Amino acid sequence: MIALVIAEHNNLSLHPATLNVVTAATQCVDQVHVLVTGHHAATVAEAAARISGVTRVIHVDCESLQHQLAENVTAQILAAAEAIDYTHYMFASTAAGKNTAPRLAAMLDVAQVSDVIQVITSSIFCRPVYAGSAIATVQSTDTIQVLTVRATAFDPAPLRPTAEASAITSQVRSTAAFASVSHQSSQLAVSERPELTAAKIVVSGGRALGSPEQFMQTITPLADKLGAAIGASRAAVDAGYAPNDWQVGQTGKIVAPDLYVAVGISGAIQHWAGMKDSKVIVAINTDAEAPIFGAADYSLQADLFVAVPELTRLL
């Protein structure tokens, strides 16, 4: 059995989630190939070739693949499948992966298994349901598996040292682009902070912060001291205290940092689903009955407007 992992990247560097998907793939099959589709993305292909466990990298370079449109990427995956009978197609559970995987599953006429957090066998997987409050074990009877993988549930595959032999890289011809689909524009948030889903430390604020000004005045200094990414609960985002791309939770981003600091967050199941895999959880809240305290490794029942500035000062 051979798995094809679809690499996620920005044409310059490989997204860290790809390494986690490769780890999941090695638990499913004997061989793992990586498909890199993009434009002027040779450095990405080189990085993919260094991933331990990867035996082959398929590199497709074309202007129509620059923005990773699902229609064009799917066509390229199907073209790669003409040469090799892949049994598993694996994506990260990111916006890009969730965009392309369903289209591929439909084209292959198979069921998709979403958000895999554990591999039991090559056809049996575990995935969270009910916002992570239960884990379902599912078996796919299809001969071909299309999977999206929750990156935070798997350790990243290590990279081979530069001096060691890399996987074989082959450059293949691109398929024709879909004429009816085109990329119009991109708006990228530029920040000096770590990317939220890849950050080692995350400081998140909730509705208790009261206003956008107080959110920034309280959370930002602590995040600066810790070199952390900033997150927010859904309630804080809905109230306009923080932008949408900071939301952590079932309908936001899934994070699993080494340290997660929850400030003024009650710990509703919707939020818990997005950060429960954090290695160490610190909660600051005035409500002793807040659900977050039942899950936190360290809890501080205190006024956040007093405790957070003091913690920042001591750091």
N, C-alpha and C positions, 0 to 999 in steps of 0.2 A: 504494500500500500504506500502511496505517495501523497503528500499534502502540498498544496500550493498556498503559501501565505502571501497575501497582497500587502505589499509594503506601504506604509503611510509616511508621507514626507512633504516637504515644501520645495522640492527640486534642489535644495542645498544640503539639507541634513535629514537623516533618518529620524522619524518620530520614535521616542523611547518605547511606546506601546507595542511597536513591531517586535521588539525583543521578547516581550511577555507572550505575545502570540506564538512566537517560535517555540518557546518553552512548552506551551500547551500542545503544539503540533507534534513535538517529539514524544509526547505521552500518548499520541494517537496512532502514529505510523512509524515505519522504518526509515523513510527518507523524507526530507523536507526541502522543497524548492521555494524560492522567493521571487515574486514578480514585481519588478520596479518599472512603473509606467510614468513618464514625465517628459520634460523638455529641458535639455542641458542638465540632466540629473546623473551624470557619470559618478560624481562623488558619493551619491546615495547608493548606487550599485556597488561601488567599492566598499562602502561601509557594510552593506548587506552581506557581501561575500566573506566578511570577517566574523560573522555571527557563528558561534559554535553550534553545531548540529545541522547547519545548512550545507547541503551538498551541491546545490546549483542555484545560480541567480540568472533569471531571464530579464534582460534589460531592453526596454522598448522606448526609443526616444523620438518624439514627434511633437510638433507645436500644438496639435489638437488635444494632446494629453497633458498639457501644462497645468490645467486647472482641475484635473481628476474628475471630469464629468462622468456620472455613473454610466451613461449610455456608451461612451467611448471606452471606458475602462472595462465594462462588461464584455464588449465585443473583443477586446484584446485578450481577456481571460479565456473566452471561448475559442479564440484562435490558438492559444497556447495548449488548450486541451485536445486539439486535433493531433498533436504530435505525441502527447503523453496522456495516458489514462489516469487522471488524478482521482483519488477516492475522497479527498477532503479539500475543501476550499475554505480558508480561514481568514477572518477579518478582525480587527480590533473593534470593540463596541464604542466607537467614536462616531461623530457626526458623519464622517466620510464613510466609515464601514457600514453604518446603518443605512446609508444612502444607496450603496452599491450592492450589498449582499442580497436584499430582497429581489432586486431585478435579476441577479444571477440565478437565484433559486427558481424564479418564475421561468426563466429561459431554459433551465435544466429540468423543469417540471418535478421538483423535489421540495420537501418541507425544509424550512430553515429552523435551526435551533439557535435561539438568541441568548446572549449574555451568559455564556458558559463560565462557571466558576470552578468546576472540577471535572476531570476526565476519569471515568471509571473503566471503560473499554473504548475501542475505536467507534462504537455506535451508542454508547450509554454515557450520558452526561448529567451533571447537576447544574441547576440554574435557580436563581431566586425568584419567588413569586410573592404576591401580596406585599410589595414594597420591602422585600427582604425578610419579612417575618416568618416565612416558611421557605424551605428548599425542596424543589421538585427534582426527582430523578426521572429522566426521560430517555426512552430508547427510540432511535430512528431506524426504521426498517428499509429506508432507501439505500440503494447501493452507493450513492454519492451523497456526501454530507456537506452542507453549507452552514458554517458556524460563525457567529460573532462571539468574541471572547472578552470577558471583563478583565482588562489588563491588571487591575489591582489584585486579582486573585492568584496570579502566577508570578514567580520570580523572573526577572529579566534574564534572558540567555546571555552568558558572558561573550565578550568579543575575543577573538584570537589575537595574540600579539602580531604586530605587523610582520615580524620575521617569519612567522609560521605560514604554511600553505593555506591559501584561501579557497573558498568554494569556486567551482568553475563558473565563469560568467560568459553568457552568450548573448550577443546582440541580435535581435530578430526584427523583421520588418513590421511596421505598424499597419493596422487595418484602416479602412476608409472611415473618416469621421462622419458622424451623423449630421447631415446638412440642416436638419430641423432644430438642432440644439446648439446653442452657443453661450459662451460666458460673457456676461454683461459687465459686471464690476465686482470688486471685493473691497470690503471695509475691514481692515485689520486693526485691532486694538494694540497699540505699541506700549510696552511697559518695561521698566527696568527690573521689575520683580520676576521671580521664577514663575513659570507657567503653572496654573493652578493644579492641573491633574498630575504634574510631574514634580511638584515641590516636595521637599523633605519636611518642611514645616508650614503649617497653615494656621492663620488666625482668622476666625470667623465671628461675625457679629450678628445679633438678632434684632427683633423688633423692640426689645427693651432699651435700645440705644436712643430711641425717641425722635431722631431727626437725621437728615443727611449730614448736617454740620457736626453733630455730636458723634455720629458714626465715624466720620473721618478723623475728628480730633482725638477720639479715644482709641480706635483700632490702628490707625496708621503709625503712630510712634512705636507701639509695641511690635508691629510687624517689621518696622525698620530696624529695631534693635535685634530682632531674631533673624533677620534676613528671610522673612517669610512671605508667602503669597497670601493674599487677602481673599476670604470667602464670605458668604452671607447666607442666612436662612431664606427660605422662600418668602416668609412674612416680611423680612427686611427688604427684599427685592420688590415685592408687591407694593410696599409702602413708599418706594422710591428712594430708599436710603442708599442703595447700591445698584450697580448695573446688572443686567441679566446674566452676563457671562461670569459673574462672581457667584452665582447661585450653586450651592452644594445640596444635593438631595436626589430623590427619585426622579424628579423632573428637571434636575440641573446636572451638575457634574459629579462624577464618582471619584473620590479621592482616597488615598491610603498612605498618608505621610507618616514619617517617624513620630511626629508630634502634631497633635491637633488641639488647638485652644479654642474652646467654644465660649464666647462672651455674650451673656444675655440671651442664650438660646435655650428654649425649654426642652428640646430633644424629642419633638414629635417624630412619629415613625417615618414620615416623608423625608425628614432631614437625616435621621439615623441611617436610612438606607444608603445615603451617599457618603457616609464617613465611618461606618462601623468597623471597617478593616484597618483603621488607623492603629499604629502600634501603641502609642500612649495618648490618652485623651485627658485633657484638663478642662474642667468646667467651672465657670464663675457665674453665679446666679443668686438672687436674693431669696428665691423660693426653694425651701428645703424639700418640697415634694416634687420638684421638677424631674421629669423622667431622665433627663441627661445625667443626673447624679447617680442613677442606678447603673449606668454604663461606664461612667468616667473612672479612670485610674486615680485621678486626684481631683477632689472637689473643694471648692471654696464658696461658702455661703456668705456673701458680702455684697455691698453696694458696688456695682461695677465701675461707677464714676469715681470711686475712691480707690478700689483695689487695683484697677488696671493702670492708672497713672503711677501708683506706688510701685507696682511690679515693674513697670517700665523704668522708673528711676533706679530701682535696685539692680536692674540688669545693666 
